[in-house]
Amino acid sequence: MTHKIRIAILSFLLIGVFTISSFAQEETSFGAFIASPVGKFKSTDLDGGGFAKQGWGVVLDSKNNIKGLPEAFTVYFHGTYQWNEMDTETLAKEFTAGLGNRTEISDSKYSPILTTIGPAYEFSLTEKIKFGVNGTAGIIFNNTKAFSIKVYDSNNTVIVNELINFDNKVAFAYSFGAELKFVLIPDLIGLSLYTDYTSANQSTDITSQNIQENDSFQKLQYFNIGAKLVFKKK
């Protein structure tokens, strides 16, 4: 685990502890989701495409009451960790077509860590069903696994052999979400079906043995759908 990943995870935990301890906690929830890249993050275009595949993730959230405001309004802490494989097979085909030489690229993946905070509001549909919306902003760190690129000539001799390293920077991120929450045990446990969209522009330094440092930007966009267990404070 790199130093930057440790810092990102520590930030995630510290913000969560600060949020939970600074307000009157209403509920805490955790669960899992399907992480679906969209836009540039999913694109298989060499010009800015992320080649990200659908993946999975885990989520930890909390809602906290604000004194003087209606209970329907809360401060919403939202934290996720996910993993999305990179479609290096398609990436290799694109390089092969562009270079005119067979190209092989090893496996790689993205592992975004997200921590955001913002307002949330809930509507009661029935006694046991609520619908909520939220909007948050915060930070994201998208750790990208290094991969190797090998290019072969017509005699099947390796003419290029590079290990590509990614030095991702912490970036500003924003997220919008909605959830449908069902009461399982009144005032104690519920089940939430939720979805959210997250976007960020991340700066990354790309380096290898023979290539000078290249500073590039990547558009991170993904749409998540998942389920959480919700624990109410008595």
C-alpha positions in Angstrom: 0.0 0.0 0.0 1.6 3.3 -1.1 1.9 6.4 1.1 -0.7 8.3 -0.9 -3.3 5.5 -0.5 -2.7 5.5 3.2 -3.3 9.2 3.3 -6.5 8.9 1.3 -7.8 6.2 3.5 -6.9 8.1 6.7 -8.7 11.2 5.3 -11.7 9.1 4.6 -11.8 7.8 8.2 -11.0 11.2 9.8 -13.8 13.0 7.9 -16.2 10.3 8.9 -15.3 10.4 12.6 -15.5 14.2 12.6 -18.8 14.2 10.9 -20.3 11.6 13.1 -19.0 13.3 16.3 -19.9 16.9 15.3 -23.6 16.4 14.9 -26.5 14.5 16.5 -26.3 11.3 14.6 -29.5 10.1 13.0 -28.4 7.0 11.3 -25.4 5.0 9.9 -25.5 2.7 6.9 -23.1 0.5 5.0 -23.5 -1.8 2.0 -22.2 -2.6 -1.5 -22.9 -1.4 -5.0 -22.3 -2.0 -8.7 -19.9 0.7 -10.0 -20.6 1.6 -13.6 -18.2 4.0 -15.4 -19.8 6.5 -17.8 -18.6 9.2 -20.2 -14.9 9.6 -20.7 -14.1 7.2 -17.8 -15.8 4.3 -19.8 -14.8 5.5 -23.3 -12.4 3.3 -25.3 -11.1 6.2 -27.3 -7.4 6.7 -27.0 -8.0 10.5 -26.9 -8.9 10.7 -23.2 -10.8 7.5 -22.7 -10.4 5.7 -19.4 -11.2 2.1 -20.7 -12.8 1.4 -17.3 -15.0 -1.7 -16.9 -18.0 -2.1 -14.6 -16.9 -3.1 -11.1 -17.9 -3.2 -7.5 -17.6 -1.1 -4.4 -18.4 -0.7 -0.7 -20.1 2.3 0.9 -20.2 3.8 4.4 -22.6 6.7 5.0 -24.1 8.6 7.9 -26.9 11.1 8.3 -26.7 13.7 11.1 -29.3 16.1 12.4 -28.8 19.8 12.6 -30.1 21.6 15.6 -32.9 24.0 14.7 -33.8 22.4 11.4 -36.6 19.9 10.6 -35.6 16.2 11.0 -36.1 15.7 7.3 -32.9 17.8 6.7 -29.6 16.2 7.6 -25.9 16.5 7.0 -24.9 13.5 4.8 -21.5 11.9 5.0 -20.8 9.7 2.0 -17.7 7.5 1.6 -17.0 4.8 -1.0 -14.2 2.5 -2.1 -14.5 0.7 -5.4 -12.5 -1.2 -8.0 -12.9 -1.1 -11.8 -10.7 -3.3 -14.1 -9.2 -1.5 -17.0 -10.0 -2.9 -20.4 -6.4 -3.4 -21.4 -7.3 -5.9 -24.1 -9.2 -3.3 -26.0 -6.5 -0.7 -25.2 -3.9 -3.0 -26.7 -6.0 -3.4 -29.9 -6.3 0.4 -30.2 -2.5 0.7 -29.9 -1.9 -2.1 -32.4 -4.2 -0.4 -34.9 -2.5 3.0 -34.3 1.1 1.8 -34.3 0.8 -0.9 -37.0 2.6 -3.3 -34.6 1.2 -6.0 -32.3 0.9 -4.5 -28.8 0.3 -6.3 -25.5 -0.7 -4.6 -22.3 -0.8 -6.2 -18.8 -3.8 -6.1 -16.5 -4.6 -2.9 -14.6 -7.4 -1.4 -12.5 -8.7 1.7 -10.9 -9.5 1.9 -7.2 -11.2 5.2 -6.4 -11.6 6.3 -2.7 -14.3 8.9 -2.3 -15.2 11.1 0.7 -17.9 13.7 0.4 -20.3 15.7 2.7 -23.4 17.7 2.0 -27.2 18.2 2.6 -29.8 15.5 2.3 -33.6 15.6 2.5 -36.2 12.8 3.0 -39.8 12.5 2.0 -42.2 10.1 3.8 -44.1 8.1 1.1 -45.8 5.8 3.6 -45.2 4.9 7.3 -42.5 2.4 6.3 -41.1 3.9 3.1 -39.1 7.0 2.6 -37.6 8.6 -0.5 -34.4 10.8 -0.1 -32.2 12.9 -2.2 -28.7 14.3 -1.5 -25.9 16.4 -3.0 -22.4 16.2 -1.7 -18.9 17.5 -2.5 -15.4 16.4 -1.2 -12.3 14.6 -2.4 -11.4 11.6 -4.4 -8.2 9.6 -4.9 -8.2 7.3 -7.9 -5.3 4.8 -7.5 -4.4 3.4 -10.9 -2.4 0.2 -11.1 0.8 0.3 -13.2 0.8 -1.8 -16.4 3.4 -2.9 -18.9 3.3 -2.3 -22.6 5.2 -4.5 -25.1 5.3 -3.8 -28.8 6.5 -6.4 -31.3 7.9 -6.0 -34.8 7.0 -8.2 -37.8 9.6 -10.8 -36.6 7.9 -11.1 -33.3 10.8 -9.3 -31.6 10.1 -6.9 -28.7 11.0 -3.4 -29.8 9.3 -1.5 -26.9 9.0 -2.7 -23.3 7.7 -0.1 -20.9 6.3 -0.2 -17.4 3.8 2.7 -17.1 3.4 4.2 -13.7 0.5 6.5 -12.6 1.0 9.1 -9.9 -2.6 10.1 -9.2 -3.4 13.4 -7.4 -6.2 14.0 -4.9 -9.0 15.8 -6.7 -12.2 17.7 -5.9 -15.4 15.6 -6.5 -19.1 16.1 -6.4 -22.0 13.6 -6.2 -25.8 13.5 -6.5 -27.9 10.7 -5.2 -31.3 9.3 -4.4 -32.5 6.4 -2.2 -35.6 4.5 -1.4 -35.6 3.4 2.2 -37.7 0.6 3.8 -38.2 0.0 7.5 -37.3 -3.5 8.6 -37.5 -3.0 12.4 -39.1 0.3 13.4 -36.6 2.9 14.8 -33.8 0.4 14.5 -32.9 -1.2 11.1 -33.9 -0.4 7.6 -32.9 -1.3 4.0 -31.9 1.3 1.5 -31.9 0.9 -2.3 -29.9 3.8 -3.7 -28.2 5.3 -6.7 -25.7 8.1 -7.2 -23.6 9.9 -9.8 -20.1 11.1 -9.1 -17.8 13.2 -11.2 -14.2 14.6 -10.8 -11.3 15.9 -12.9 -8.1 14.2 -11.7 -4.5 15.2 -12.5 -2.1 12.3 -13.1 1.7 12.2 -13.7 2.5 9.3 -16.1 6.0 8.0 -16.1 8.1 5.0 -17.4 11.7 4.0 -17.9 12.2 5.8 -21.2 9.4 8.4 -21.3 9.6 11.7 -19.5 7.0 12.6 -17.0 3.7 13.5 -18.6 1.1 15.5 -16.7 -2.5 14.6 -17.9 -6.0 15.1 -16.8 -8.6 12.3 -16.5 -12.4 12.7 -16.2 -13.8 10.4 -13.6 -17.5 9.7 -14.0 -19.4 6.8 -12.6 -23.0 5.8 -11.8 -23.5 3.5 -8.9 -26.5 1.3 -7.9 -26.5 -0.5 -4.6 -28.1 -1.5 -1.3 -27.3 -0.6 2.3 -28.4 -1.7 5.7 -29.5 1.3 7.7 -29.1 1.5 11.5 -31.1 4.2 13.3 -30.0 5.8 16.5 -32.5 5.1 19.3 
